[in-house]
Amino acid sequence: MIFLSNRIDSTSYTLIHNTFFEQILPYIDSAYLKVYFYSFYLAANIDKVGIKTNVQIANELHIPETDVLSAFDYLEKCNLIRKHHIENSSADNYSVEILPIEKYAVKSETSYEEEYLTQKNENLKNMYDNIEEIIQRNLNANEIRKIDTVIKNNDLSYDVVVEAFKFVYYNKKSSSITTVISTIKQWISDGIHTSNDLDSNLFNINERYATYRKILKYFGEYRLPTKPEIKIMNKWIDDYNFSIEVIEKAIDETLKIKTPNFKYLDAIMDNWQKLYTANKELTKTNQVSYADFKAEIMFHMNMDRLDNSQEKMMSFLYKNYKKDIVLSAIDYIKKDKKRDFSLNSLFDFITSSSMDDKLESETVITFGNISLEQMEKVLQAHEKQREAKKPKTKENQKEKSFVNTPALSGKELEEFLLDKNDLDNF
């Protein structure tokens, strides 16, 4: 039981209508609640406390100013406040009028669920359908309002919002809207507003997840990977040590058959790994994986992440110089006070600034240290061995594909990769 111990003079109270507690409190975000209560208090006591700016409100409540602005956007949509913008001023410069709370019900006659289900915006409806499929439950009205607010306030593409839900659900096993919005805000601070922005930055955020996403996307799948698929992809990356370019090439080969599927792709990867292992002539500059090489170099360079040009530099160094040489160069430029201690300076020092043209066309390795060029060399050598064993007849003169494997038209590729019994038992 909750009750008042005694009644104090009403001037000591800020009175809020019961409707707020009955209809709004169960759904409102905690930060927005703080902003509303404090704004209500300021409006009721303006003679005593004076006028506060958004920055001052944020400082008083110990929350970011962006949360204050988002709260006012949300409260205005709920018809709890009205913003009065000041002419010839910034969009964030406005006074706030606290509206009578009875008006809340008038604006709320059409819920957000009803609004997006009217299919006035098919893309928006598809976004919410995808989100509900990811989190495996229905969104409530308050959650939809929160998502809608963050989209409109930050000019986000719907694809980025869906990817944020996938990212949080996969990496944190959570369907919390608060966690997703926090992730989105971090992405926004990293300059991510569109799918292209996300493609460029996701490897810096979570490299392994970004690799899964890239493989599935390249394969024509726009979803979270299943546990068996994760296990298979980890095998390609960790056990076989293939770079993303090799995996993408295998996907290209898989897509040439009538009914492409993940098992067939895995069969190609298994076969390529056997061919690579059997090739005794191929030598590697580095015995460590690209991921380990990059992690150690970044550690010694005190770097947290790489941009696209730095990724190319790192990949070039990995392919052409042993790790010990790069580490020695780091020690040298660290002691040289005349040099800027940066990856650009390290790259220029090692390559003598003579590799700019080659760097422009550099293909960045992801995870594995077996590059596409190395794999193509192995496949070409294997094909020459096969051709040498065959009698020279017109029937055997087949059109060659990009990697000099037979023209892949279903059955031919199956015979090239595995014998029939292997496919039946896969």
Buried (B, 14 or more C-beta within 10 A) or exposed (E): EEEEEEEEEEEEEEEBEEBBEEBBEEBBBEBBBBBBBBBBBBBBEEEEEEEBEBEBBBEBBEBEBBBBBBBBBBBBBBBBBBBEEEEEEEEBEBEBEBBEBEBBEEEBEEEBBEBBEEEEEEEBBBBBEBBBEBBEEEBBBBBBBBBBBBBEBBEBBBBBBBBBBBBBBBEEEBBEBEBBBEBBBEBBEBEBBEBEBBBBBBBBBBBBBBBBBBBBEBBEEEEBBEEEBBEBBBBBBBEBBBBBBBBBBBBBBBBBBEEBEBEBBBBBBBBBBEBBEEBEEEEEBBEBBBBBBBEBBBEEBEBEEBEEBBBBBBBBBBBBBBBEEBEEBBEEBBEEEEBEBBBEBBBBBBBEEEBEEEBEEBBBBBBBBBBBEBBBBBBBBBBEEEBEEEEEEEEEEEEEBEBBBBEBEEEBBBEBBBEEEEBEEE
